[in-house]
């Protein structure tokens, strides 16, 4: 069966499974022997692992191990943020970026300033920012006599230090959130081998690019780590080497504070579509006298959640987390308000997550914590919710897409596990749902949470494999307990 067809039928059965509840409970068992053996081969002690496996329809888990202990969940924590958002806002919800003006528009000229007031839209990519500006042009605006003012007052955040987490400030996963943020706060650099050298193109092209890139003959693995971009004023200096075997590739870098990054993108895109600005682009606050011109909606929340969970996008998650805080406690949003909003949502739903520490909501933290049992029960509850189809579709499909696309996977498991992944130094985690291939119907699904906190966690891949194989291996009927 083709992978896409297999995935569709698998996901359909998965979602149908949420409708079947109330099967008899089975006694929970400890770590399966193959998992214990895989732990020994990886030199990871059993006390470093937390496990929760619950079959669909059962009221108790099937396998548990240290399920009440708090672990650092890494990016698996994103599941809490995205579940809270889907339930609180609904999958069709959008976040609004408002455009306001403080003067008249005549013959394509705004005699005054224009304000872009951020509303926490995490989907303002280069393409969508261009669409926003084109919407301005479509409404008859070509020239702004005053300033173009960027209003990010929807969030109240301290000045971030992007190098604080791991020292890799330039990596896109360290991009800071902002209420108005273009292209995930990144600049794109495209590398193309040509005539024995390497051509480099920056997007947006508003900076002066000074590249000293050597063409190398080595393998392509780890090519991004060999590049050293530094911004000095209006100049982007780039050094390093680039393997010709990579062909043409693009890398994204977090190099500027959000305010400077936004100015670069707007300067380039407004000029690109023929717009003129007589004043300057600057940060500021929208006055009460400004008049609303139009609102630009984000992509629907269901699509945002899909991008977050499929690709583990940190800055999108952090913005979604802050948006929960603003919705619950009014703007401006803060991480503290966001944590309170999630706690209040859990309380309303009657869900207990002992030891939950959200920090930034994305799992890019050494302080974040969660128990396997808490997350397992939350995922089990999610299957009964009307938006479950959207959530299920957001999880990476094993061997097919997202962060699980390139994972070496036995053919019988491709498309049968939908798992959010989490990875930090010393941390590996997986959480989601697994279909038992022996039972493709409603009762063949397991809720699965596996967390490992140990210096050898990078060796934990075979441990997950052993668990998945154990849960889907054939049953020896001679050893099945009698139902009499």
C-alpha positions as CSV (number, residue, x, y, z in Angstrom):
1,X,0.0,0.0,0.0
2,X,1.4,3.5,-0.9
3,X,2.6,5.4,2.2
4,X,0.2,8.2,1.8
5,X,-2.8,5.9,1.4
6,X,-1.6,3.8,4.3
7,X,-1.2,6.9,6.4
8,X,-4.7,8.1,5.5
9,X,-6.4,4.8,6.5
10,X,-4.3,4.6,9.6
11,X,-5.2,8.1,10.7
12,X,-8.9,7.5,10.0
13,X,-8.9,4.4,12.2
14,X,-6.9,6.4,14.8
15,X,-9.5,9.1,15.0
16,X,-12.4,6.6,15.0
17,X,-10.7,5.0,18.0
18,X,-11.6,8.0,20.1
19,X,-15.3,7.0,19.9
20,X,-14.8,3.6,21.6
21,X,-14.4,3.7,25.3
22,X,-15.1,1.6,28.4
23,X,-13.2,-1.7,27.7
24,X,-12.2,-3.7,30.8
25,X,-9.0,-2.6,32.5
26,X,-5.8,-4.7,32.5
27,X,-3.2,-4.7,35.2
28,X,-0.2,-2.5,34.4
29,X,3.1,-4.2,33.9
30,X,6.7,-2.9,34.3
31,X,9.2,-2.2,31.5
32,X,9.0,-4.9,28.8
33,X,12.0,-7.1,28.6
34,X,13.1,-5.9,25.2
35,X,13.1,-2.3,26.5
36,X,15.2,-3.3,29.5
37,X,17.7,-5.0,27.2
38,X,17.8,-2.0,24.9
39,X,18.5,0.2,28.0
40,X,21.4,-2.0,29.0
41,X,22.9,-1.8,25.5
42,X,22.7,2.0,25.6
43,X,24.3,2.1,29.1
44,X,21.2,3.9,30.4
45,X,19.9,2.8,33.8
46,X,16.3,2.0,34.3
47,X,15.9,4.9,36.8
48,X,16.6,7.3,33.9
49,X,13.5,6.4,32.0
50,X,9.8,7.2,32.4
51,X,7.1,5.3,30.6
52,X,3.3,5.4,30.2
53,X,1.5,3.2,27.7
54,X,-2.3,3.1,27.8
55,X,-4.5,1.2,25.3
56,X,-7.5,2.9,23.8
57,X,-10.6,2.4,25.9
58,X,-8.8,1.2,28.9
59,X,-9.1,3.1,32.2
60,X,-5.6,2.1,33.4
61,X,-2.2,2.0,31.6
62,X,-0.7,-1.2,30.3
63,X,2.9,-0.4,30.9
64,X,4.2,2.1,33.5
65,X,7.7,2.9,34.9
66,X,8.5,5.9,37.1
67,X,5.4,7.4,35.6
68,X,4.9,9.9,38.5
69,X,8.5,11.2,38.4
70,X,9.1,14.6,36.8
71,X,11.3,14.6,33.7
72,X,12.6,17.3,31.5
73,X,10.4,16.6,28.4
74,X,12.3,18.8,25.9
75,X,10.0,19.7,22.9
76,X,7.4,17.1,24.0
77,X,6.2,20.0,26.2
78,X,4.8,21.6,23.1
79,X,2.0,19.1,23.3
80,X,0.7,20.8,26.4
81,X,0.8,24.3,24.8
82,X,-0.9,23.2,21.6
83,X,-3.6,21.1,23.3
84,X,-4.4,24.1,25.6
85,X,-4.6,26.4,22.6
86,X,-6.8,24.1,20.5
87,X,-9.2,23.6,23.4
88,X,-9.2,27.3,24.5
89,X,-9.3,29.1,21.1
90,X,-10.7,26.4,18.8
91,X,-9.0,25.1,15.6
92,X,-10.4,27.9,13.3
93,X,-9.1,30.8,15.5
94,X,-6.9,33.4,14.0
95,X,-4.6,36.0,15.4
96,X,-4.9,39.5,14.1
97,X,-2.3,42.0,12.9
98,X,-4.0,45.5,12.7
99,X,-3.0,48.3,10.3
100,X,-3.9,51.8,11.5
101,X,-3.3,55.3,10.0
102,X,-3.4,58.8,11.5
103,X,-4.1,60.8,8.4
104,X,-6.0,60.9,5.1
105,X,-5.1,58.9,2.0
106,X,-5.5,60.8,-1.3
107,X,-4.2,59.7,-4.7
108,X,-2.2,56.9,-3.1
109,X,-0.5,59.1,-0.6
110,X,-0.9,58.8,3.2
111,X,-0.5,62.2,4.7
112,X,0.6,60.9,8.1
113,X,2.1,57.7,9.7
114,X,1.1,54.1,9.4
115,X,1.0,51.7,12.3
116,X,1.4,47.9,12.3
117,X,0.1,46.6,15.6
118,X,1.1,43.1,16.3
119,X,-1.3,40.6,17.7
120,X,0.9,37.6,18.2
121,X,0.6,36.1,14.7
122,X,3.3,33.5,14.4
123,X,2.7,32.9,10.7
124,X,4.1,36.2,9.3
125,X,6.6,34.5,7.0
126,X,8.3,36.5,4.2
127,X,5.5,35.4,1.9
128,X,2.7,36.4,4.2
129,X,4.4,39.7,5.2
130,X,4.6,40.5,1.5
131,X,0.9,39.6,1.2
132,X,0.1,42.0,4.1
133,X,2.0,44.8,2.3
134,X,0.3,44.0,-1.0
135,X,-3.0,44.3,0.8
136,X,-2.0,47.9,1.6
137,X,-1.2,48.6,-2.0
138,X,-4.5,47.0,-3.1
139,X,-6.3,49.5,-0.9
140,X,-4.7,52.4,-2.8
141,X,-1.7,53.2,-0.7
142,X,1.7,53.7,-2.4
143,X,3.4,56.5,-0.4
144,X,3.7,57.1,3.3
145,X,4.6,60.7,4.1
146,X,5.2,60.0,7.8
147,X,6.8,57.0,9.6
148,X,6.0,53.3,9.5
149,X,5.6,52.4,13.2
150,X,5.8,48.9,14.5
151,X,3.7,48.3,17.7
152,X,4.6,45.2,19.7
153,X,2.9,46.2,22.9
154,X,0.8,43.1,22.9
155,X,3.7,41.3,24.7
156,X,5.7,42.7,27.7
157,X,9.0,40.8,27.6
158,X,12.5,41.4,29.0
159,X,15.3,41.9,26.4
160,X,16.2,38.3,25.4
161,X,19.7,36.9,25.3
162,X,19.5,34.3,22.5
163,X,22.8,32.8,23.6
164,X,21.5,32.1,27.1
165,X,20.3,28.5,26.5
166,X,23.2,26.9,24.7
167,X,25.5,29.6,23.4
168,X,24.4,29.1,19.8
169,X,22.7,32.5,19.5
170,X,22.6,32.4,15.7
171,X,20.6,29.1,15.5
172,X,16.9,29.7,14.5
173,X,15.6,27.6,17.4
174,X,16.9,30.3,19.7
175,X,14.9,33.1,18.0
176,X,13.0,35.2,20.6
177,X,9.3,35.7,20.4
178,X,7.7,39.1,19.7
179,X,4.1,40.3,19.3
180,X,5.1,41.4,15.8
181,X,7.6,39.1,14.2
182,X,8.5,38.6,10.6
183,X,9.9,35.3,9.2
184,X,10.5,33.7,12.7
185,X,13.1,36.4,13.3
186,X,15.5,34.8,10.8
187,X,17.5,35.8,7.8
188,X,17.9,33.3,4.9
189,X,21.2,32.6,3.2
190,X,21.3,30.5,0.1
191,X,24.5,28.8,-1.0
192,X,25.1,27.7,-4.6
193,X,28.3,26.1,-6.0
194,X,29.3,27.8,-9.2
195,X,32.5,27.6,-11.3
196,X,34.5,26.2,-8.4
197,X,33.4,28.7,-5.9
198,X,30.3,29.3,-3.7
199,X,27.7,32.0,-4.5
200,X,25.8,33.4,-1.5
201,X,22.5,35.3,-1.6
202,X,20.9,36.9,1.4
203,X,17.1,37.3,1.9
204,X,16.1,40.0,2.6
205,X,18.9,41.7,0.6
206,X,18.8,44.9,2.7
207,X,22.2,44.2,4.3
208,X,25.6,44.5,2.6
209,X,26.9,40.9,2.3
210,X,30.6,40.2,2.7
211,X,31.1,36.5,2.3
212,X,34.4,34.6,2.5
213,X,33.2,31.0,1.8
214,X,35.6,28.4,0.6
215,X,34.3,25.5,-1.5
216,X,35.3,22.2,0.0
217,X,35.2,18.6,-1.2
218,X,34.1,17.0,2.1
219,X,30.7,15.4,2.9
220,X,27.6,17.5,3.3
221,X,26.8,16.3,6.9
222,X,26.8,19.2,9.4
223,X,27.4,21.9,6.8
224,X,25.5,24.6,8.7
225,X,27.8,24.3,11.7
226,X,30.8,25.3,9.5
227,X,29.4,28.8,8.8
228,X,30.0,31.8,11.0
229,X,27.7,34.7,10.2
230,X,28.1,38.0,12.1
231,X,26.3,41.3,11.6
232,X,28.3,44.5,12.0
233,X,26.0,47.5,11.5
234,X,24.6,47.2,8.0
235,X,27.1,44.6,7.0
236,X,26.7,40.8,7.2
237,X,30.0,39.1,7.4
238,X,30.1,35.4,6.6
239,X,33.0,33.0,6.9
240,X,33.5,29.3,6.7
241,X,33.5,26.5,4.1
242,X,30.7,24.9,2.1
243,X,30.8,21.4,0.7
244,X,30.2,21.3,-3.0
245,X,28.4,18.0,-2.5
246,X,25.6,19.8,-0.8
247,X,24.5,21.5,-4.1
248,X,22.2,24.5,-3.6
249,X,20.9,24.9,0.0
250,X,19.4,27.5,2.2
251,X,20.1,28.1,5.9
252,X,18.3,30.4,8.3
253,X,20.0,32.4,11.0
254,X,18.8,34.3,14.1
255,X,21.1,37.3,13.9
256,X,19.2,40.4,15.0
257,X,16.8,41.5,17.7
258,X,13.2,41.4,16.5
259,X,12.9,45.2,16.0
260,X,15.9,45.2,13.7
261,X,14.9,42.0,11.9
262,X,11.4,43.5,11.3
263,X,12.8,46.7,9.8
264,X,15.0,44.8,7.4
265,X,12.2,42.7,6.1
266,X,9.8,45.7,5.7
267,X,12.3,47.9,4.0
268,X,13.1,45.2,1.4
269,X,9.5,44.1,0.8
270,X,7.9,47.6,0.7
271,X,10.4,48.7,-1.9
272,X,10.0,45.4,-3.8
273,X,6.3,46.0,-4.4
274,X,6.8,49.7,-5.4
275,X,6.0,51.3,-2.1
276,X,7.6,54.6,-0.9
277,X,8.3,55.7,2.6
278,X,9.4,59.3,3.3
279,X,9.9,58.8,7.0
280,X,11.5,55.9,8.9
281,X,10.6,52.5,10.2
282,X,10.7,52.5,14.0
283,X,9.1,50.9,17.0
284,X,6.4,52.8,18.9
285,X,3.0,52.8,20.4
286,X,-0.2,53.3,18.4
287,X,-2.1,56.4,19.6
288,X,-5.8,56.3,20.5
289,X,-6.5,58.7,17.7
290,X,-5.3,56.4,14.9
291,X,-8.0,54.9,12.8
292,X,-8.1,51.2,11.9
293,X,-7.4,50.6,8.2
294,X,-7.7,46.9,8.0
295,X,-6.8,43.7,9.9
296,X,-4.6,40.9,8.5
297,X,-5.5,37.4,9.9
298,X,-3.0,34.6,10.6
299,X,-3.4,31.2,9.2
300,X,-6.0,29.1,11.3
301,X,-4.8,27.7,14.6
302,X,-5.1,24.2,13.3
303,X,-2.4,24.9,10.7
304,X,-0.3,26.7,13.3
305,X,-0.4,23.7,15.6
306,X,0.5,21.4,12.7
307,X,3.6,23.5,11.9
308,X,4.6,23.5,15.6
309,X,4.3,19.8,16.2
310,X,5.4,18.5,12.9
311,X,8.6,20.6,12.8
312,X,9.0,21.5,16.5
313,X,9.1,25.2,15.8
314,X,10.1,26.9,19.1
315,X,9.4,30.6,18.4
316,X,5.9,29.7,17.1
317,X,5.2,27.8,20.3
318,X,6.5,30.5,22.5
319,X,4.2,33.0,20.8
320,X,1.2,30.7,21.1
321,X,2.0,30.2,24.8
322,X,2.1,34.0,25.3
323,X,-1.2,34.4,23.4
324,X,-2.9,32.1,25.9
325,X,-1.7,34.5,28.6
326,X,-3.0,37.6,26.8
327,X,-6.4,35.9,26.2
328,X,-6.8,34.8,29.8
329,X,-5.4,37.8,31.6
330,X,-5.5,40.5,29.0
331,X,-2.5,42.1,27.2
332,X,0.3,42.6,27.6
333,X,1.3,39.0,27.7
334,X,4.0,37.7,29.9
335,X,5.4,34.1,30.5
336,X,3.9,34.3,34.0
337,X,0.4,35.1,32.7
338,X,0.8,32.3,30.1
339,X,1.7,29.7,32.8
340,X,-1.3,30.8,34.9
341,X,-3.5,30.5,31.8
342,X,-2.5,26.9,31.2
343,X,-3.0,26.1,34.9
344,X,-6.5,27.7,34.8
345,X,-7.4,25.7,31.7
346,X,-6.2,22.4,33.3
347,X,-8.3,23.2,36.4
348,X,-11.4,23.9,34.3
349,X,-11.0,20.6,32.5
350,X,-10.4,18.7,35.7
351,X,-6.9,17.6,34.6
352,X,-4.0,17.3,37.0
353,X,-0.4,17.6,35.7
354,X,1.8,17.3,38.9
355,X,5.2,18.8,38.6
356,X,4.3,20.8,35.5
357,X,6.7,23.7,34.8
358,X,6.1,25.3,31.4
359,X,8.9,28.0,31.4
360,X,8.6,29.3,27.8
361,X,6.0,26.7,26.7
362,X,8.3,25.2,24.0
363,X,10.5,22.9,26.0
364,X,13.7,24.8,25.1
365,X,14.6,24.9,28.8
366,X,16.5,23.1,31.5
367,X,13.8,24.0,34.0
368,X,10.7,22.6,32.2
369,X,9.3,19.5,33.8
370,X,6.4,17.0,33.4
371,X,5.5,13.5,34.5
372,X,4.9,10.7,32.0
373,X,1.6,9.9,33.7
374,X,0.4,13.5,33.5
375,X,1.1,13.8,29.8
376,X,-0.2,10.3,29.1
377,X,-3.5,11.1,30.8
378,X,-3.7,14.4,28.9
379,X,-3.2,12.7,25.6
380,X,-5.7,10.1,26.5
381,X,-8.3,12.8,27.3
382,X,-7.6,14.6,24.1
383,X,-8.9,11.7,22.0
384,X,-12.5,12.4,23.3
385,X,-12.4,16.0,22.2
386,X,-14.2,17.4,19.0
387,X,-10.9,18.9,17.7
388,X,-9.0,15.7,18.1
389,X,-8.8,15.2,14.3
390,X,-6.8,18.4,14.0
391,X,-4.5,17.5,16.8
392,X,-3.9,14.0,15.5
393,X,-2.9,15.4,12.1
394,X,-0.4,17.7,13.7
395,X,1.8,14.9,15.1
396,X,4.8,13.7,13.0
397,X,4.0,10.4,11.3
398,X,6.7,7.8,11.8
399,X,8.8,7.4,8.7
400,X,6.7,9.9,6.7
401,X,6.9,13.5,7.7
402,X,8.0,16.1,10.2
403,X,10.8,15.3,12.7
404,X,10.2,11.5,12.1
405,X,10.5,11.7,8.3
406,X,14.1,10.6,8.1
407,X,14.1,8.1,11.0
408,X,15.0,4.6,10.0
409,X,11.8,2.7,10.4
410,X,10.8,-0.9,9.8
411,X,8.2,-1.1,7.0
412,X,5.5,-2.5,9.3
413,X,5.7,0.6,11.5
414,X,5.7,3.3,8.8
415,X,2.7,5.6,9.3
416,X,1.5,3.7,12.4
417,X,3.0,5.9,15.1
418,X,2.2,9.6,15.5
419,X,4.7,10.9,18.0
420,X,6.0,14.4,19.0
421,X,9.7,14.2,19.5
422,X,11.9,16.0,22.1
423,X,15.6,16.4,22.1
424,X,18.1,18.3,24.2
425,X,21.6,17.4,25.4
426,X,20.9,14.5,27.9
427,X,17.2,14.4,27.0
428,X,15.2,12.3,24.6
429,X,11.4,12.1,24.7
430,X,8.5,10.8,22.5
431,X,4.8,11.1,23.1
432,X,1.7,10.5,21.0
433,X,-0.2,7.5,19.7
434,X,0.7,4.1,18.2
435,X,-1.5,1.7,16.2
436,X,-1.1,-2.0,16.8
437,X,-1.0,-3.5,13.3
438,X,-2.7,-6.6,14.6
439,X,-5.9,-4.6,15.2
440,X,-6.5,-1.8,12.8
441,X,-9.9,-1.0,14.2
442,X,-11.0,1.2,17.0
443,X,-9.3,-0.6,19.9
444,X,-5.9,-1.0,18.3
445,X,-4.4,2.3,19.5
446,X,-2.1,3.1,22.4
447,X,-1.3,6.4,24.1
448,X,2.5,6.4,24.6
449,X,4.8,8.6,26.5
450,X,8.6,7.8,26.8
451,X,11.0,10.1,28.5
452,X,14.7,9.6,29.1
453,X,17.0,12.0,31.1
454,X,20.6,10.7,31.0
455,X,23.9,11.7,29.6
456,X,23.6,8.8,27.1
457,X,20.1,9.8,26.0
458,X,21.4,10.4,22.5
459,X,21.7,6.6,22.2
460,X,18.0,6.1,23.1
461,X,16.7,5.5,19.5
462,X,16.8,1.7,19.8
463,X,14.9,1.9,23.1
464,X,12.0,3.5,21.3
465,X,12.3,0.9,18.6
466,X,12.1,-1.9,21.1
467,X,9.0,-0.4,22.7
468,X,7.2,0.0,19.4
469,X,8.1,-3.5,18.3
470,X,6.9,-4.9,21.6
471,X,3.6,-3.2,21.4
472,X,3.0,-4.4,17.9
473,X,4.5,-7.9,18.0
474,X,2.3,-10.9,17.5
475,X,0.6,-12.4,20.6
476,X,1.4,-16.0,21.6
477,X,-2.2,-17.3,21.9
478,X,-1.0,-20.2,24.1
479,X,0.1,-17.7,26.7
480,X,-3.0,-15.5,26.6
481,X,-5.0,-15.8,29.9
482,X,-8.3,-17.5,29.6
483,X,-11.4,-15.3,29.6
484,X,-13.3,-18.0,31.6
